[in-house]
Amino acid sequence: MSQAIDKNTDEHTGKDMRKRDGETNMAVGLFLFALGIPVFLGTFWALDRPHAALVNAICGATLLLIGGVVVVYGWLGFRRATKKN
């Protein structure tokens, strides 16, 4: 005995998808930014080992930079998708 699967026929518009993508990018960017803060702060505990301090500083700054750029990119995409026009 077979049963038919009732699929939802609501179509998502491109605007909805861009809005969702912008929100996702902001969440990922905030995560990377938040992850970069303790890595960058770890530099101060590694000052007695210059190589470790340099690696922490570079990795922390890179995570902060990438996170900030992704948040801005997500915010711009979200703003474009929510415009009235």
C-alpha positions in Angstrom: 0.0 0.0 0.0 1.7 3.2 -1.2 1.1 6.6 0.1 1.7 9.9 -1.7 4.1 12.4 -0.1 2.5 15.8 0.2 5.2 18.3 -0.6 5.1 21.9 0.4 4.7 23.9 -2.8 5.7 27.2 -1.3 8.5 28.7 -3.5 11.2 30.6 -1.9 12.1 33.8 -3.7 15.6 34.9 -4.5 15.2 37.8 -2.0 14.4 35.3 0.8 17.4 33.2 -0.1 19.7 36.3 -0.2 18.3 37.4 3.2 19.0 34.0 4.7 22.5 34.0 3.2 23.2 37.4 4.7 22.1 36.2 8.1 24.2 33.1 7.8 27.3 35.1 6.8 26.8 37.4 9.8 26.5 34.5 12.2 29.7 32.8 10.7 31.5 36.1 10.8 30.6 36.8 14.4 31.8 33.3 15.3 35.1 33.8 13.7 35.5 37.2 15.3 34.6 35.8 18.7 37.1 33.0 18.1 39.8 35.4 17.2 39.6 37.4 20.5 40.9 34.6 22.8 43.5 33.6 20.2 44.8 37.2 20.0 44.7 37.6 23.8 46.7 34.4 24.0 49.6 36.4 22.7 50.1 38.0 26.1 50.6 34.7 27.8 53.1 33.6 25.2 55.4 36.7 25.4 58.2 34.7 26.9 58.3 32.5 23.8 58.6 35.0 20.8 57.8 32.5 18.1 54.5 31.4 19.9 53.6 35.0 20.5 54.1 35.9 16.9 52.0 32.9 15.7 49.2 33.8 18.2 49.2 37.5 17.1 49.1 36.7 13.4 46.4 34.0 13.8 44.3 36.1 16.1 44.5 39.2 13.8 43.7 37.0 10.8 40.6 35.6 12.5 39.5 39.0 13.6 40.0 40.4 10.1 38.2 37.6 8.3 35.4 37.6 10.8 34.9 41.4 10.5 34.9 41.2 6.7 32.4 38.3 6.6 30.1 40.2 9.0 30.2 43.3 6.8 29.6 41.2 3.7 26.7 39.5 5.3 25.2 42.8 6.5 25.4 44.3 3.0 23.8 41.2 1.5 21.0 41.3 4.2 20.4 45.0 3.5 20.2 44.5 -0.2 17.7 41.7 0.2 15.5 43.7 2.5 15.2 46.8 0.4 11.7 47.7 -0.7 12.6 48.2 -4.3 
